[in-house]
């Protein structure tokens, strides 16, 4: 009997060590883990105008089926500083929606330096390393025809991207979308489909047509999808409270996090999951580990 108990105890210990080793391999017991990350950014709606809105049935089904950060905030007004914060952790001193050429380290450089890949899909982007302020196109993969604007394309404003034909070649129209193309993929709809010029219903329809291309893909089996809005209607924490939906396989349906987060939490989560270190703008930010427990 004693020998049996000892054998069982040893087996339990081995199992516990395997669990800990797996957790460490995935970034630690208190860190998020995923092998791909997707980020979709929409426009100009706070949490109060999206969560529970009957004009957004698909979005609210996602909220019910996956996770929601209840107390998440944009960091500034107007749009452009928020997009920059999603890639650099900082507004880089930008306070407007003008054309800026900025020298800063970003999540994209971190990924490249650590042997990981990235791709930015800007709906109705003309391609060919276009650096103009805007361009109007037709229907680009799904949703309505609309306008691309540089202020919603933070990558092209970074000299590390715009100054390299290889790097800026990783920015393409949405028609080129491939859920398995890169480790990190950022998706920005045009001004109609992102709810800026279009309605909540149009943005909801865009997501209903597009999101299944990600979550039904084999590439999503161990991945994470973040859907957020650039800024809310108020000024709390700089840019107002916005929805942040976190989608991953295996999450408890309807999960809610009541921790306070900002846009900086998204790049910090990716940094921590993949051991990238942290940018000066993200080092003091909490990550979204609670969605990956």
C-alpha positions in Angstrom: 0.0 0.0 0.0 2.8 2.4 0.9 4.6 1.7 -2.3 1.4 2.4 -4.3 0.9 5.7 -2.5 4.5 6.7 -3.3 4.1 5.8 -6.9 0.9 7.8 -7.1 2.6 10.7 -5.5 5.5 10.6 -7.9 3.1 10.5 -10.8 1.2 13.5 -9.6 4.5 15.4 -9.1 5.7 14.5 -12.6 2.3 15.7 -14.0 2.6 19.0 -12.1 6.1 19.5 -13.4 4.9 19.0 -16.9 2.2 21.5 -16.5 4.6 24.1 -15.1 7.1 23.4 -17.9 4.4 23.9 -20.5 3.4 27.1 -18.8 7.0 28.4 -18.7 7.4 27.4 -22.4 4.4 29.5 -23.2 5.7 32.6 -21.5 5.1 31.9 -17.8 2.2 31.1 -15.5 1.0 34.6 -15.5 1.5 35.4 -19.1 -0.8 35.1 -22.1 0.0 32.5 -24.8 -1.0 32.3 -28.4 0.9 31.6 -31.7 -0.8 34.3 -33.8 -2.4 37.6 -33.1 -4.9 39.6 -35.1 -6.0 43.2 -34.4 -9.1 44.9 -36.0 -9.6 48.6 -35.3 -12.9 50.4 -35.8 -13.9 54.0 -35.3 -15.4 56.6 -33.0 -17.8 54.6 -30.8 -17.5 54.2 -27.0 -18.5 51.1 -25.2 -22.0 52.5 -24.3 -22.9 52.9 -28.0 -21.8 49.4 -29.0 -22.3 46.9 -26.1 -26.0 46.0 -26.2 -26.8 48.0 -29.3 -29.4 46.2 -31.4 -27.8 47.7 -34.5 -24.7 45.6 -33.8 -26.1 42.0 -33.4 -23.0 40.3 -34.7 -20.7 42.3 -32.4 -22.8 41.5 -29.4 -22.8 37.8 -30.3 -19.1 37.9 -30.3 -19.2 39.6 -26.9 -21.5 36.8 -25.6 -19.4 34.0 -27.1 -15.9 35.3 -26.2 -14.4 38.0 -23.9 -14.9 41.7 -23.2 -12.6 44.2 -21.4 -15.3 46.2 -19.6 -13.0 49.0 -18.5 -10.8 49.7 -21.5 -9.8 53.1 -22.7 -8.4 54.9 -25.7 -5.5 57.2 -24.9 -6.2 60.4 -26.9 -8.3 62.4 -29.3 -8.4 62.5 -32.3 -7.8 59.1 -34.1 -4.2 59.1 -35.2 -2.6 59.2 -31.7 -4.6 56.1 -30.8 -3.5 54.1 -33.8 0.1 55.0 -33.0 -0.3 53.8 -29.4 -1.6 50.5 -30.7 1.7 49.9 -32.5 4.2 51.9 -30.4 2.6 52.2 -27.0 2.9 56.0 -27.4 1.2 58.9 -29.2 4.7 60.0 -30.2 3.6 63.6 -29.5 1.0 63.6 -32.3 -2.1 65.5 -31.3 -3.9 65.7 -34.7 -4.8 63.8 -37.8 -2.2 65.4 -40.1 0.5 63.7 -42.1 3.5 62.8 -39.9 6.8 61.0 -40.6 7.9 59.5 -37.3 11.1 57.8 -36.2 10.2 55.4 -33.4 10.6 51.8 -32.5 7.4 49.9 -32.8 5.9 46.4 -32.2 6.7 45.8 -35.9 10.4 46.2 -35.4 10.3 44.0 -32.3 8.6 41.3 -34.2 11.2 41.4 -37.0 14.1 41.5 -34.6 12.8 38.3 -32.9 12.3 36.4 -36.1 8.5 36.9 -36.3 6.4 38.3 -39.1 3.8 41.0 -39.5 1.3 42.2 -42.1 -1.0 45.2 -42.1 -4.2 45.1 -44.2 -5.6 48.5 -44.9 -8.9 48.4 -46.8 -8.8 50.3 -50.1 -5.1 51.0 -49.7 -3.6 51.5 -53.2 -0.5 49.4 -52.4 3.0 50.0 -53.8 4.2 51.8 -50.6 1.6 54.6 -51.1 2.2 57.5 -48.7 -0.6 59.8 -49.7 -3.1 61.1 -47.2 -6.1 59.2 -48.6 -7.4 57.1 -51.5 -10.9 56.1 -52.5 -11.5 52.6 -53.9 -14.2 50.1 -54.6 -15.3 47.1 -52.6 -12.2 45.6 -51.1 -12.9 41.9 -50.3 -16.0 42.5 -48.1 -18.2 45.3 -46.9 -18.9 48.6 -48.7 -16.7 50.7 -51.0 -14.9 53.5 -49.2 -11.9 55.6 -48.4 -8.4 54.6 -47.0 -6.8 57.3 -44.9 -3.2 57.5 -43.8 -4.1 58.6 -40.3 -5.6 55.2 -39.7 -2.4 53.5 -41.0 0.2 53.9 -38.3 2.8 51.7 -40.0 3.2 53.9 -43.0 4.0 56.9 -40.8 7.0 55.1 -39.3 10.3 55.7 -41.1 11.3 52.2 -40.4 8.4 51.1 -42.6 8.0 53.9 -45.2 11.8 54.0 -45.8 12.0 50.3 -46.7 10.5 48.8 -49.8 10.5 45.4 -48.1 8.8 46.7 -44.9 6.1 48.8 -46.6 5.4 45.9 -48.9 3.9 44.3 -45.8 1.0 46.8 -46.1 -1.6 45.7 -48.6 -5.2 46.1 -49.5 -7.6 43.8 -47.7 -8.2 41.7 -50.9 -4.8 40.1 -50.2 -5.9 38.9 -46.7 -4.5 35.6 -45.6 -5.0 34.5 -42.0 -1.9 32.5 -42.1 0.4 35.0 -43.7 2.1 36.4 -40.6 2.4 36.1 -36.8 0.8 39.5 -36.3 -1.9 40.9 -38.6 -3.5 44.3 -38.2 -6.7 44.9 -40.1 -8.2 48.4 -40.6 -11.5 48.8 -42.6 -12.1 51.8 -44.8 -14.0 54.9 -43.5 -17.4 53.3 -44.4 -16.9 49.9 -42.8 -15.1 51.2 -39.7 -18.1 53.2 -38.6 -16.4 56.6 -39.1 -18.4 57.6 -42.1 -20.7 54.5 -42.1 -23.2 53.4 -39.5 -22.9 51.0 -36.6 -24.9 48.5 -38.7 -22.5 48.8 -41.6 -19.5 48.2 -39.3 -21.3 45.2 -37.8 -22.0 43.8 -41.3 -18.4 44.2 -42.2 -17.3 42.2 -39.1 -19.9 39.6 -39.8 -18.5 39.1 -43.3 -14.8 39.3 -42.3 -14.3 37.8 -38.8 -15.3 34.2 -39.8 -12.3 34.3 -42.3 -10.1 34.5 -39.3 -11.8 32.3 -36.6 -12.8 29.5 -39.0 -9.3 29.2 -40.3 -6.9 26.5 -39.2 -4.4 29.3 -38.5 -6.6 30.4 -35.6 -6.4 27.1 -33.6 -4.0 28.7 -31.1 -4.4 32.4 -31.9 -6.0 35.5 -30.5 -8.1 38.2 -32.1 -8.5 41.7 -30.6 -11.3 44.0 -31.8 -11.3 47.5 -30.5 -12.3 51.1 -31.4 -9.9 54.0 -31.8 -11.6 56.4 -29.4 -14.8 56.9 -27.4 -17.0 59.9 -26.9 -15.5 61.1 -23.6 -12.1 62.0 -22.3 -11.6 59.5 -19.5 -8.0 58.3 -19.5 -7.4 60.5 -22.6 -9.7 59.0 -25.2 -12.8 57.7 -23.5 -14.0 54.1 -22.7 -14.1 51.8 -25.7 -15.0 48.2 -26.3 -12.2 45.7 -26.5 -13.3 42.2 -27.5 -10.9 39.4 -27.0 -11.5 36.2 -29.0 -9.6 33.0 -28.6 -10.3 29.3 -28.8 -11.4 27.9 -25.4 -12.2 31.1 -23.7 -15.2 30.9 -21.3 -18.2 32.3 -23.2 -19.2 35.8 -21.9 -15.9 36.3 -20.0 -15.6 39.8 -18.5 -12.5 41.5 -17.3 -13.0 44.5 -15.0 -9.4 45.4 -14.8 -8.6 48.9 -16.2 -6.7 48.8 -19.5 -5.8 51.1 -22.3 -4.7 50.6 -26.0 -1.2 50.0 -24.7 -2.4 46.6 -23.2 -2.7 45.1 -26.7 1.0 45.5 -27.8 2.1 44.7 -24.2 0.1 41.4 -24.4 1.8 40.5 -27.7 5.2 41.4 -26.3 4.8 39.3 -23.2 3.3 36.3 -25.1 6.3 36.2 -27.4 9.1 37.4 -25.2 9.8 40.6 -27.2 10.7 42.8 -24.2 8.7 46.1 -24.0 8.7 49.4 -25.7 9.1 52.6 -23.6 5.4 53.2 -24.0 4.3 49.7 -22.9 6.7 48.8 -20.1 4.4 50.3 -17.5 1.2 48.8 -19.0 -0.6 45.7 -17.7 -1.2 43.0 -20.2 -4.4 41.1 -20.9 -3.3 37.9 -19.3 -6.7 37.3 -17.6 -8.2 36.4 -21.0 -5.7 33.6 -21.4 -5.9 31.8 -18.1 
